[in-house]
Amino acid sequence: MAGLRDNGGITFFQDAVMTSPVSMALQLIEQDLLYPWSLQALANACHCHSTHLARAFSYTVGVGPMSYVRARRLTWAAARVLQGEDGLELALQLGYQSHQAFCRAFRRQCGMTATELRQHGKLPPSRCTQAVELDAEPKAYPIPQAQLTYWPRLQLAGLNASFAPERRYAIAGLWADFRRQSAELAADESLAHSGACFGVVSERSLGGELMYTAAIAVHRPLPSIHPNWCQWSLTAGQYMSFKHIDSPQQLAPFMRSLWQEWLPQAGQQWLAQQGRQLSERPYFSHISPGGEISVHIPVD
């Protein structure tokens, strides 16, 4: 277990090597559900970058850290309502700016008002968010050796969609639509490209929801494009790159091991050696014309 120190009733971890950031975050949240955590404060307590924590938490738990905090607090509040506690008092304890704001959040989480919950007498299990306990020895995906690479500015065109953490399985359907539509557009000379594809990820919310784009690189901005497609530029920069990913099905376990296991330990050493830190710019996977898969995490 990592070394601990107490700071005003909240325990902070001194040794970030022995415990993963997600495990630390889960323990800190459960230690005091009423503590006013922000993503940055939680990341600081776990000795990692906020972008790292948000991505690792989403991959491991299935929701973003602040969505988890909110759901756990409201599940706790529902139990207190059933014990007869007043909603206004609960709103104050949980830090809501108004009773109305608390009532709206409570209804979204519980599917009913506090009064209706008292009448019903029980919160449906599907509306409860129980404390997550991680496996003591999670299965790790072997991480290839990291390389510092430079990618030039890329002009991309493709299909994008927003995915909540629990719906990331639907990304495969986006790729199927992308491949079908790109085949239909293959005769368009303005869409001429090398045959390589890009899967670009950019977080859009504290809840871990991401915008994912299946794309190709084109030679120049297109004057017109398929109505369902978008186009934009991915800025040039340095990346922490990993090659030789076995298959598209291995991307999810690879990313979980990357954020949860490799980056808190060997990854931090690698970044320090390179004099780099994680960037909040989008990261992407690259699929070469020959089917070789690599992953590229931006660094500053």
N, C-alpha and C positions, 0 to 999 in steps of 0.2 A: 504494500500500500504506500502511496506517496506521502511525503511528510506534510503535515497540516499546520496551519496557524490560524488563530482566531482573530477576527476583525469586526468588533461590534456585533457579535452573535452569529456572524457568517464565517464559515470555515473556508479558507483559501488554500490551494495546493501549492506547496513549495517545489515539489519535484514533478515536473510535467513529463519526465521520460517514462516513469513507471505506470502512469495511468493515461489512457487515451483522452483527448479533449471531449468526446461525446460522453464517455463514462463520467468524467469530472463534471460536465454540465448537468447531467441527469442527477448526480448526487447533490450538487449545489441547489438545484431547483427543488428537489424533494426535501432538502434540509429545512427550507423555510419558503413555503409557497407564497407568502405575503411579501417577501423581499422585492423591492421595485427593480427587477432586472431590466436592463436594456441589452440589446445584442452586443454592443461594444463592451459593456461592463462584464457580461458573462464571458466574452472572449478573453478579456484581460485577466479574469480570475482563472481561466483555463490555460493561460500562457500561450495563446495562439492568435492569429489574425482573424478578424470577424468574418472575412470571406471564407476562410478555411473552416471555421466552426459552422457557418450556415450551410455550406456544401456537405461537409462530413455528417452533420446532424441529419440533414434531409435524406442522404443516401442510406444512413444507418437506421434511423427511427421511422422514416416515411413521411414526416412532416418537418417543417422548419422549427428552430428552437423557440421563437417567440409564439408561434401558433401552439406549440406544445405547452408552453407556460400558461397561455391564455386558457386552453382547454382544461388543463389540470386545475387551475384556480376556479374555473366555473363549475367543474365537477365537485370540487370541495365546497363551493358555495351552495350547490344543490343539496348536498348532505346536510349543511347547516340550516337550510330552509326547511327541510323535513324535520329538523329538530326544533323548529319554531322560531328561528332567529329572524330578525327584521331585515327586509331587503335594503333599506337605506343604510343600516349599520354595516351590512356586508359590502355595499358599494363603497363606503368610506374605507373599510379595511383593505379592499382590493385596489384602491387608488383611482377609481373612476371619477371623472370630473363632475358627473351629475348622476342622479338616480335614474334618469331616463336612459342615459348611455349604458348603465349597468343592465337595465331591463331589456334593452335591445340585444346586448351581447348574451344575456342569459337565455333569451328566447331562441337565438340562433343556435346556441350550444345544446340546449335541453329540449327544444321543440315545443315548449310551452312556457307560460309565465310562471312566476313563483307561486301565485295564488292557485293556478291550475295544478302545479306540482303537488302542493299541499293537499288538494282535493283528491288527486290521483293516488297519492301516498307512496309512490315509488318512481324513480327515474329509470326509464328503459335502458337496458345494458348497452344498446347501440349508441346511446347518447353519452355514455360514461367514457372518460379517458383515464384509464388506470395507469399507474406508474410503470414505466418501461424498465425492465431489467435485462441487461445485455448478457449474452453468453460469456462465461468466464474465459473461454478460449475460442473466439470466433475463427472461422476458417478464413485463412488469408490467401489472396491471389499473389503469386510471385511477381514482384515488380521488376520490370527490365531496368537496366542501368539508365539513369537520366543523362541527357545531353543538353547543353545549351545551344540553341539554334536561333537563327534569324529568319523570319518570314517577311517578305516584302508586302506592300499593300496589295490586297486582293479585292477585285471587283466580283461580287457574288450575286447569283440569282437562284431563286428556289422557292420552296414552300416552307412556311413556318406556322407554328401553333403554340399555344400556351398549355402547359401540363402541370397539374398539381402533382406532388410527390407520389400519391397513391395511384396515379394514372399514367405513370411513365411507361408502362407496358404498351400504351397506345402509340408510342413513338414508331414502333415497327410498321403500323398502319400508315403513318405519314411518309415513311420511306417507300412503301408500296405505291402510294399515290404519286410520289415524286418520280419514281422510275417509270411509271406508266406515262405520265404527262411529258417527261423529258424525252421519252422515245417518240411520242407524237410530234414533238417539236424538233426532232433531230434534223429535219430538212431545212430548218431556218439557219442560214449562214451566220446570222448575228449571234447565234447561240453556240457557234463552234468552240470547242474546248478540248482539253487534253484527255478527258475521260475520267479524271479524278473527281471524287466527291468529298464534300465537307459536311460534317454534322456539327453545327455551331450552337453552343449553349450560353445563355446569358440569364442570370437570375433577375427576377423582376419584383420580388416581394420578400419580406422577412419571413413569410410562411414557407419559403422554399419553392414556391411556384417558379417555373422557369419557362423562358421562351426558347424553343428548339427549332432550328432551321436545317432542313436537308437541302443542300445547294451544290451548284457547280461554279467554278471560276470562269468568267467570260473575259474577253479581251478589252471591253470598254463598256461604259454604261449603255444600256439598250434604249433606243427611242420608244419602243413599245414592247410589251411583254404579255404573256398569258395572264388573263384576269385574276387567276388565283395565286399568281407568283408575286414575289417582292424582289427588290434588288437593293443592295447597299454595299458599302466599302468596309472591309476589315482592315484596320490600321496596321501599318508595319511595326515590327517590334521584336524583342527577344522572347523566347519561349523555353520552358523546361519541357523537353520532348522525350517521349517513350515510344519505342518502336517494337515491332514483333508481337502485337496483340493477336492472339490465335484466331479469333472469329468475332463477328458482331455480338454474338451471345455472351462473349466474355467481357464486353465493355462494362456492363453494370458491376459484376464482381471486382473487376480491375479498379474501377473508380471508387468503390467502397473501401477496398484495401488501401488505395492511394491516400484518400482523405483520412481514414480512420487509423491506419497502422503505419504506413511508410512516412508520410509527411511529418507527423509529430516527432519522429526520431531521426532516421537517416535523412529524411527530406530537409529538416532544419539544418543539419550539418552541411548538406549539399548546397543549400541556399547561402549559408554563411561563407563557404569556400568560394562561391561565385560572386559574393558581394551583392546578392539580389534579394528581393522580397516579392511575395505574391502580389499580383496586380488584380484589380477588379474588372479588367477588360474581359470580354468573352473568351472562353476556351473552346477548343474544337478537336474533333477527331478527323483524320484524313484517311481516305480510302483511295489507294493508288489504282491506276488502270489495271494493274496486275492483281488487285485484291489485297495488297498489304495494308494493314491497319496500324496507325500510330495516333498518339494522343499528345496534344500540345497545350500546356498551361502557361498563360502569360506571366511574365515577371518584369519588374522595374529595376 
